[in-house]
Amino acid sequence: MPGTVQSIERAAAILRMLAGGPGRLGLSEIARSLDLAKGTTHGILRTLQGVGFVEQDRGSGQYQLGAALLHLGTSYLDINELRSRSINWADPLAARSGEAVRIGTVLEGQVLIVHHVFRPDDTFQTLEVGALLPLHATALGKVLLAYRAGALDTDLSAYTRKTLATPRELATALEQVRESGWAADVEEFTLGQAAVAAPIRGYGGLVIGAIGVSGQVDRICDSHYAPRPHLVAGVRDAARAISREMGAARQ
């Protein structure tokens, strides 16, 4: 069977982003969210513009869906598919790490937990599938925010003294997430709890979800409150494996 055409996958990812975004998006926003070079992104946009699938605003230079594609409406993620393709990697991650594993995606400005694997011990735990968590105060949410195009319009409520509750603090943290490829929260949402998460990508490199481990601070972090390297590596490996299952190119 012939392989997929990468340029078409990337074009489709751009169209999905424009369809589900807050309005017009700039070249830099699109390139950053898909982890593509600006030159590559600009070439794809020019091609889409040439066939009427994308329009560019003359004043701002930003892009939006063209008239030929307005019927697409908002983008859609099959949550059941994300969950089913993640199970084979989430369960082993919980076993290896000894911690709870959660997979989430964005729903109405929050993190929707679509899969939850209990920590492999005998302690009491509550199933969190269907729970909604804040984007800015959780590792899963910061991953999803970091690769989300458009203005940062999330609620920045402070849950603890360590919550990143100002736009400047959060913007700095999200830039670090994009540079490192993973996110952490240490007592930012719940005192005594910490988490590490990494992005799950789909066709064309579009971030469609996140996977992470969570647990008590002394298990997730070292004595300096830095996430333990083996947990970061395990989460990133699982995220890459799920991304391949979801159609992303090898990273």
KELUM-829152 format. One record per residue: residue in one letter; x, y, z of N, C-alpha, C in turn. Coordinates in steps of 0.05 Angstrom, whole numbers, plus 32768, in hexadecimal, padded with zeros to 4 digits. Example, Ala and Ser with C-alpha at 12.3 -4.5 7.8 and 13.67 -1.06 7.14 Angstrom:
BEGIN
a81087F8E809C80F67FA6809C81087FBE809C
s81017FD3808E81117FEB808F81028001809D
***
This chain:
BEGIN
m80117FE88000800080008000801280198000
p800B802E7FF0801B80467FF080198055800B
g802E80648012802E8073802A801E808C8028
t801A809A803E800B80B3803E801C80CA8034
v800F80DF802B801D80F78021801E810B8037
q803681118041803981228058802E813E8054
s80328149803C802981648037800A81668039
i7FFD815180307FDF815180327FD6814F804F
e7FE4813E805F7FDE813C807B7FE181578089
r7FF6816580827FFB8180808F7FE681948086
a7FDF8193806D7FC981A580637FAF81A08071
a7FA9818680757F90817F80837F91818880A0
a7FA8818780AD7FAB819080C97FA781AE80CA
i7FB181BD80B77FAD81DA80B67F8F81E180B3
l7F8181D280A17F6581D7809D7F5581D180B6
r7F5C81BB80C47F4E81B580DC7F5281CB80F1
m7F6B81D580F27F7181EA81067F6182048100
l7F60820B80E67F50822380DF7F33821F80E4
a7F29820780DF7F0C820180E37F0582028101
g7F1781FA81127F1081F9812F7F1B820F813F
g7F2A822281337F36823881427F23824E8148
p7F2E826381567F1D827A815E7F17828E8148
g7F21828A81307F1E829C811A7F36829B8107
r7F4082B280FF7F5882B380EE7F7082AC80FF
l7F84829E80F27F9D829780FF7FB482A080EE
g7FCA82A880FC7FE182B180EE7FF4829A80E7
l8006829F80D5801A828B80CC8029828080E3
s8033829180F580448287810B80348275811E
e801A827C8123800A826C8135800682508129
i8000824F810F7FFB82358102801582248102
a802B823180FB8044822280FA804C82178115
r804A8228812A8051821F814580408209814F
s8026820A814A801481F68154801881DB8147
l802181DB812E802581C2811F804381BA811F
d805381CA812D807081C4812E807C81C28112
l807581D58101807F81D680E6809081F080E1
a80A281EF80CE80B1820780C7809E821B80BA
k80A3823580BE8092824980B2809182478094
g80A88241808880A9823F806B809782298060
t80988212806E808781FC8066806982038069
t8063820F8080804782168086803D822B8071
h804E823E806A80468253805780418247803C
g805182348034804D8227801A803382188018
i802C820A802E801381FB802F7FFB820F802E
l7FFD8224803E7FE88238803E7FE482458023
r7FF9824B80157FF782577FFB7FE982447FE7
t7FEF822A7FEA7FE382177FD87FC582157FDE
l7FBE82137FF87FA2821280007F93822C7FF7
q7FA182427FF97F95825B7FF17F90825B7FD3
g7FA282507FC47FA0824F7FA77F88823F7F9D
v7F80822B7FAC7F69821B7FA47F4F82237FB3
g7F5082397FC27F3882437FCF7F3182377FE9
f7F4282267FF47F3C821A800E7F43822C8025
v7F55823F80217F5D825280367F5D826E802A
e7F568281803B7F56829D80347F6982AC8047
q7F7682C1803D7F8882D1804D7F7C82EE804F
d7F7A82F780687F718313806C7F8683268064
r7F7F833980527F93834C80487F9E835E805E
g7F8D836580717F96837880867FA9836B809A
s7FA2835580A57FB1834880BA7FC5833380B0
g7FC0832980977FD18313808D7FCA82F88098
q7FB682F780A97FAE82DD80B67F9D82CD80A3
y7F9A82B380AA7F8C82A080987F72829680A4
q7F5F828F80937F468283809B7F3D82708086
l7F29825F808C7F1E824D80787F13825D8060
g7F17825280487F0C825E80317EEF8256802D
a7EE28264801B7EC5825F80167EC08242800E
a7ED3823580017ECF821A7FF77ECE8205800E
l7ED7820D80267ED881FA803C7EC882028054
l7EB9821880527EAA8221806A7E96820D8074
h7E8E81FA80627E7A81E6806B7E8681D2807E
l7EA081D280817EAD81BE80937EA581C380B0
g7EA081DC80B87E9981E280D37EB181DD80E6
t7EAB81D880FF7EC081D481127ECC81B88110
s7EE681B681187EF3819C81167EE88189812B
y7EEC816F81267EE0815B81377EF58146813E
l7EF7813F81577F09812A81607EF88112816B
d7EFD80FB81607EEE80E381697EFC80DA8184
i7EEF80E2819A7EFB80DC81B47EFD80BE81B9
n7EEA80AF81AF7EEB809281B37F03808681A4
e7F0A8091818D7F228088817F7F3B808E818E
l7F3D80A781987F5480AE81A87F57809C81C0
r7F41809681CE7F43808581E57F4B806881DD
s7F3E805E81C87F43804281C17F60803E81B7
r7F6B805281A97F86804F819F7F9B805581B5
s7F92806081CC7FA5806681E17FA8805081F6
i7F94803F81F87F93802B820D7FAC801A820E
n7FB5801181F67FCC7FFF81F57FE6800C81FF
w7FE6802682017FFE8034820B7FFA803F8227
a7FE28046822D7FDD805282487FDF803E825E
d7FD58026825A7FD68011826F7FF3800A8275
p80048004826280207FFE8268802F80158275
l8028802E826E80358045827A802E80468298
a80168040829F800E803F82BC801E802982CA
a8020801382BD802F7FFC82CA804C800382CE
r8059800F82BA8075801682BC807B802C82CF
s806A804082CF806F805882E08065805582FC
g80518043830080458040831B803280578322
e802B8067830D8019807E83128000807C8301
a7FED808D83087FD4808F82F87FDA809C82DD
v7FCC809482C87FCF809F82AE7FB580AA82A4
r7FB680C282997F9D80CF828F7FA380D98272
i7F8E80D782627F8F80E282477F7980F68244
g7F7F810E82397F6B812382377F6C8131821D
t7F56813F82177F54815081FF7F4481698207
v7F44817D81F67F36819681FC7F18819481F6
l7F09819D820A7EEC819F82067EE281B98213
e7ED981CB82037ECD81E4820D7EDF81F28221
g7EF981F5821A7F0B8204822A7F1581F58243
q7F1281DB82457F1C81CC825B7F2881B28251
v7F3581A382637F408189825C7F2B81738262
l7F228164824E7F10814E82527F2181348255
i7F1E8127826B7F2C810D826F7F1D80F78261
v7F2A80EB824C7F1C80D7823C7F2580BB8244
h7F3B80B882527F45809E825B7F5580A18274
h7F51808F82877F5F809182A17F66807482AA
v7F80807082AF7F8A805682B97F92805A82D6
f7F87804A82E77F8E804D83047FAB80478309
r7FB58054831E7FD0804D83287FD080308331
p7FE48020832A7FE48003832F7FEA7FFC834C
d7FD98004835F7FDD7FFC837B7FC17FF98387
d7FBF7FF583A17FA67FEF83AD7F98800783BA
t7FA3801F83B57F97803783C17F7D803E83B4
f7F6B804C83C27F52805483B77F56806A83A2
q7F488066838B7F4A807983757F2F807C8368
t7F2B8093835C7F11809A83507F15809D8332
l7F04809083227F06809283057EFF80AE82FC
e7F1180B982EC7F0E80D582E37F0580D882C6
v7EFE80C382B97EF480C5829D7EDB80D7829D
g7EDC80EB828B7EC680FE828A7ECB8117829A
a7EDF811782AB7EE5812F82BC7EF0814582AA
l7EEB815E82B37EF5817682A57F09818482B8
l7F21818982AD7F36819682BC7F3E81B082AF
p7F4A81C382BE7F5281DC82B37F6A81D982A0
l7F6B81E8828B7F8181E682787F9B81F18284
h7F9A820882917FB28216829A7FC0820A82B2
a7FB181FA82C27FBB81F182DB7FC281D382DC
t7FC281C682C57FC881A982C47FDD81A482AE
a7FEC818F82B180008188829D7FF281818282
l7FDC817282837FCD816B826B7FC48185825D
g7FB98197826D7FAE81B082617FC481C18255
k7FDB81C382637FF081D482587FFB81C9823E
v7FFC81AF823B800381A382217FEF81AB820C
l7FD681A982127FC181AF81FE7FC181CD81F7
l7FC681DE820B7FC781FB82067FDF820381F6
a7FF681F681FB800F81FD81EE800D81FB81D0
y7FFE81E881C67FFC81E381A97FE281EB819D
r7FD481FC81AC7FBA820681A37FBD82218196
a7FB38224817E7FB6823D816F7FA182518179
g7FA7826A81777F94827F817E7F9B828C8199
a7F8A829F81A17F8F82AE81B97F8B829C81D2
l7F9A82A381E77F98829582007F8182A18210
d7F6A8293820F7F52829E821C7F47828D8232
t7F59827B823D7F50826982527F4D8278826D
d7F3C826E827E7F39827982997F52827282AA
l7F5D828682B77F76828282C67F71828382E4
s7F5D827482ED7F588272830A7F6F82668318
a7F75827083307F8B826583417F7F824F8353
y7F89823783507F80822083617F92821D8379
t7FAC822383767FBF8223838D7FD1823B8389
r7FE4823F839B7FF782558399800A82518382
k800C82388377801E82328361801182338346
t7FF7823783457FE98239832B7FF48250831B
l7FF8824C83018001826182EF7FE8827182E8
a7FE4828882F67FCB829682F47FCD82B182E6
t7FE382B682D87FE582CE82C87FED82C682AB
p7FE382D682987FEA82CF827C800882CD8276
r801882DE8283803582DE827E804182C48288
e803A82BC82A1804582A382AC803D828B829A
l8024828B8292801B82748282802882748267
a802B828B825A8037828C8240805482828241
t806382898256807E8280825A807F8262825D
a806C8257826D806B823A82718064822B8257
l805282368247804A8229822E80618229821A
e8071823E821A8088823F8208809C82298210
q809F8224822A80B1820F823380A681F4822B
v808B81F1822C807F81D88223808581D28206
r808381E781F5808881E381D880A681DD81D3
e80B781E881E480D481E381E080DC81C781E9
s80D081BD81FF80D881A4820B80C7818C8201
g80AE819281F8809D817D81EF808D816F8205
w808D817A821D807D816E8233807781848247
a8064817E8259805C8192826D805A81848289
a805B8195829D8058818A82B98047819E82C9
d803A819482DD802F81A682F18036819A830D
v804081AB831E804781A28339803781B3834D
e802281A68357801081B3836A800381CC835F
e7FFF81CD83457FF281E483397FD381E28339
f7FC981C9833A7FAC81C5833B7FA481BA8356
t7FB381A783607FAD819A837A7FC68198838B
l7FC581A183A37FDC81A083B57FE4818383BA
g7FFE817E83B98009816383BD8009815283A4
q7FFE815C838E7FFD814C8375800E8159835F
a80198148834E80288151833780228140831F
a8029814A83078023813B82EF8037814282D9
v803A813082C6804A813582AE8039812C8296
a803B813B8280802A813582688039813C824E
a8031812F8238803D8134821E802781338209
p802B814081F28016814281DE8012812981CD
i7FF9812481C67FF2810F81B37FEA811D8199
r7FF7811681837FF2812381697FE381108156
g7FD5811C81447FC7810C812F7FD281128114
y7FC2810E80FF7FCB811380E47FD5812F80E1
g7FEC813280D37FF7814D80CE8005815A80E6
g8006814C80FC801381578114800181668127
l7FE7816881217FD5817781327FD28169814D
v7FD6817981637FD3816E817E7FB5816A8184
i7FAE815181897F92814A818D7F8C814181AA
g7FA1813E81BA7F9D813581D67FB8813681E5
a7FB7812C81FD7FCF812B820E7FCD81138220
i7FE4810782277FE580F1823A7FF880F88250
g7FF280F08269800380F7827F800080E48296
v801480E682A8801380D782C1800F80EB82D8
s800280E382ED7FFD80F583047FFF80E5831E
g800680F38333800880E6834D801380F98362
q801B80EE8378802680FF838E8040810B8385
v80458124838F805D8133838780778123838C
d8079811683A28092810883A9809780F08397
r808380E68388808780D18376808C80DB8359
i807F80F18352808280FC8337809C810C8335
c80A3811A834B80BA812C834A80D18124835D
d80E9812E835780FF812A836980FF813E8380
s8115813F838F8116815083A78116816E839F
h811B81748386811B8190837D81018197836E
y80ED8186837080D38189836480D481898345
a80E8817C833B80EA8178831E80DF815D8317
p80CF815B830180C5814082FA80DB812C82F5
r80D7811482FD80EB80FF82FA80EF80F882DC
p810880F782D3810D80F382B6810180DA82AB
h810080C482BA80F580AC82AF80D780AE82AA
l80C980BE82BA80AD80C282B680A880D4829D
v80B880E9829A80B680FA828280BB80E98269
a80D080D8826980D680C8825280C080B4824C
g80B580A88261809F8095825D808680A18251
v807F80B9825B806880C78250806C80CF8233
r808480D9822D808980E28211808980CA81FE
d809480B482078094809C81F68078809381F0
a806780938205804B808A8201803C809E81EF
a804280B881F2803580CC81E1803C80C881C4
r805680C281BF805F80BE81A3805280A58197
a8050809081A780448077819E8027807B8197
i8018808981A87FFC808E81A27FF980A0818A
s800B80B38188800A80C58170800C80B68156
r801E80A2815680218092813E800780828139
e7FFA8079814E7FE1806B814B7FCB807D813F
m7FCD809781467FBA80AB813D7FC080B68122
g7FD680AD81157FDC80B680FA7FF280CA80F7
a7FFF80D2810E801480E6810C802E80D98101
a803E80E980F4805880DF80EA806A80D98102
r807E80C880FE809180C2811480A080DC811C
q80A380DF813780B080F6814180CC80EF814B
***
